[in-house]
Amino acid sequence: MEYTFDFRRNFPMTATAAIETSIDTQAVVSAPSSAPAAAVQLTRRGRLLLLGLPALLLAAGLLAALLFSAGSLLNQAQATTAADHGVQAEQITVAEGETLWSIASAADSDTEVQQLITQIAELNGLDSAQLQPGQVLHIPVD
C-alpha cells in the first residue's frame, strides 16, 4: 500500500484517496467558461457618488437660480411719472463777438459770473471758452 501526504488534511492517506483528491482539485480549478457573469453590486460609497452628487449639483443650481431671481425682484428700478428735477434753463443763440463772460454777465441770475460760466460750460458740454456765432446755448436761470 502506497501513502501520500495531503498538506490540507495533515495526515497520511491511501493512493485511492489521493487520486480522488486530485480529481476533486482539478474539478474545482477548471470552471466552465460559459458561466453567467455576476451582477454588478454598488457599494454604499458608489451609490452615494452615483445618486448623491447629481442631486447635490441640482440642488446647488436651484438655489443659485432662486437667489438670482429674488435679487432681481428686490432690486428693480422705480419708474416715476413726476416732473423732471433737472436744471431750469433758458435757450439763447450766440451772436457775433459774444463770449461766455458777456453771456453770463447779461443773464438774469443772482449767481456770481464765474460760477455761472462754469454752469453754462457743464450744462452745454463745452470743452473750451470758444463760441461760434449761431451756436445754441442753455443758460441756467434761478
C-alpha positions as CSV (number, residue, x, y, z in Angstrom):
1,M,0.0,0.0,0.0
2,E,1.3,3.4,-1.0
3,Y,0.9,6.5,1.1
4,T,1.0,10.2,0.0
5,F,0.8,13.2,2.2
6,D,-2.0,15.7,1.8
7,F,-1.0,19.1,3.2
8,R,-4.6,20.2,3.6
9,R,-5.5,17.3,5.8
10,N,-2.2,16.9,7.7
11,F,-2.5,13.1,7.8
12,P,-1.4,10.2,5.5
13,M,-3.9,8.8,3.0
14,T,-4.2,5.9,0.7
15,A,-3.4,6.1,-3.0
16,T,-7.1,5.9,-3.8
17,A,-7.9,8.8,-1.6
18,A,-5.0,10.8,-3.2
19,I,-6.5,10.1,-6.7
20,E,-10.0,11.2,-5.6
21,T,-8.5,14.4,-4.0
22,S,-6.6,15.2,-7.2
23,I,-9.7,14.7,-9.3
24,D,-11.7,17.0,-6.9
25,T,-9.0,19.6,-7.1
26,Q,-9.0,19.5,-10.9
27,A,-12.8,19.9,-10.9
28,V,-12.5,23.0,-8.8
29,V,-9.7,24.5,-10.8
30,S,-11.3,24.1,-14.2
31,A,-14.5,26.1,-14.0
32,P,-16.8,26.1,-17.1
33,S,-16.2,29.1,-19.4
34,S,-19.9,29.6,-20.1
35,A,-20.7,30.6,-16.5
36,P,-23.1,33.6,-16.3
37,A,-21.5,36.9,-15.4
38,A,-22.1,38.1,-11.8
39,A,-24.4,41.2,-11.4
40,V,-22.8,44.5,-10.6
41,Q,-23.1,45.4,-6.9
42,L,-22.7,49.0,-5.9
43,T,-21.2,49.8,-2.6
44,R,-22.5,52.4,-0.3
45,R,-19.9,54.9,-1.5
46,G,-20.7,54.1,-5.1
47,R,-24.4,54.7,-4.6
48,L,-23.6,58.0,-2.9
49,L,-21.4,59.1,-5.8
50,L,-23.9,57.9,-8.5
51,L,-27.0,59.4,-6.9
52,G,-25.9,61.9,-4.4
53,L,-23.5,64.0,-6.5
54,P,-26.0,64.8,-9.3
55,A,-28.7,65.5,-6.6
56,L,-26.3,67.9,-4.9
57,L,-25.4,69.7,-8.1
58,L,-29.1,70.0,-9.0
59,A,-29.9,71.5,-5.5
60,A,-27.0,74.0,-5.8
61,G,-28.2,75.1,-9.3
62,L,-31.8,75.6,-8.0
63,L,-30.5,77.6,-5.0
64,A,-28.4,79.8,-7.3
65,A,-31.4,80.4,-9.6
66,L,-33.6,81.2,-6.6
67,L,-31.1,83.7,-5.3
68,F,-30.7,85.4,-8.7
69,S,-34.4,85.7,-9.2
70,A,-35.0,87.0,-5.7
71,G,-32.3,89.6,-6.1
72,S,-33.7,90.8,-9.4
73,L,-37.2,91.2,-7.9
74,L,-35.9,93.1,-4.9
75,N,-33.6,95.4,-7.0
76,Q,-36.0,96.9,-9.5
77,A,-35.6,100.5,-10.8
78,Q,-38.6,102.5,-9.8
79,A,-40.1,104.4,-12.7
80,T,-42.0,107.6,-11.9
81,T,-44.3,110.0,-13.8
82,A,-43.3,113.0,-11.7
83,A,-41.8,116.1,-13.4
84,D,-38.0,116.2,-14.0
85,H,-36.0,117.7,-11.3
86,G,-33.3,119.0,-13.7
87,V,-32.0,122.5,-14.1
88,Q,-34.3,125.2,-15.3
89,A,-32.6,126.8,-18.4
90,E,-33.2,129.5,-20.9
91,Q,-32.1,128.9,-24.5
92,I,-30.1,131.6,-26.3
93,T,-28.3,131.9,-29.7
94,V,-24.7,133.2,-29.6
95,A,-24.2,136.4,-31.6
96,E,-21.0,137.6,-33.3
97,G,-18.4,138.6,-30.8
98,E,-20.1,137.3,-27.7
99,T,-18.1,135.4,-25.0
100,L,-19.1,133.2,-22.1
101,W,-18.3,136.2,-19.8
102,S,-20.6,138.6,-21.7
103,I,-23.4,136.0,-21.8
104,A,-23.0,135.2,-18.1
105,S,-22.9,138.9,-17.2
106,A,-26.1,139.6,-19.2
107,A,-28.0,136.6,-17.7
108,D,-30.7,137.4,-15.1
109,S,-29.2,135.4,-12.2
110,D,-28.1,136.0,-8.7
111,T,-25.1,133.6,-9.2
112,E,-21.6,135.1,-9.5
113,V,-20.4,135.4,-13.1
114,Q,-17.5,132.9,-12.7
115,Q,-19.8,130.2,-11.2
116,L,-22.4,130.9,-13.9
117,I,-19.7,130.4,-16.6
118,T,-18.8,127.0,-15.1
119,Q,-22.5,126.0,-15.0
120,I,-23.0,127.1,-18.7
121,A,-20.0,125.1,-19.7
122,E,-21.1,122.0,-17.8
123,L,-24.7,122.3,-19.0
124,N,-23.7,122.6,-22.7
125,G,-20.8,120.2,-22.6
126,L,-18.2,122.8,-23.6
127,D,-14.5,121.9,-23.7
128,S,-13.3,125.4,-24.3
129,A,-14.4,129.0,-24.0
130,Q,-14.5,129.4,-27.8
131,L,-18.1,130.1,-29.0
132,Q,-19.3,130.1,-32.6
133,P,-21.9,132.6,-33.9
134,G,-25.2,130.9,-34.2
135,Q,-24.4,128.3,-31.6
136,V,-27.3,127.5,-29.3
137,L,-26.6,127.6,-25.5
138,H,-28.6,126.7,-22.5
139,I,-28.3,129.3,-19.6
140,P,-29.4,128.2,-16.1
141,V,-32.0,130.5,-14.5
142,D,-32.8,130.8,-10.8
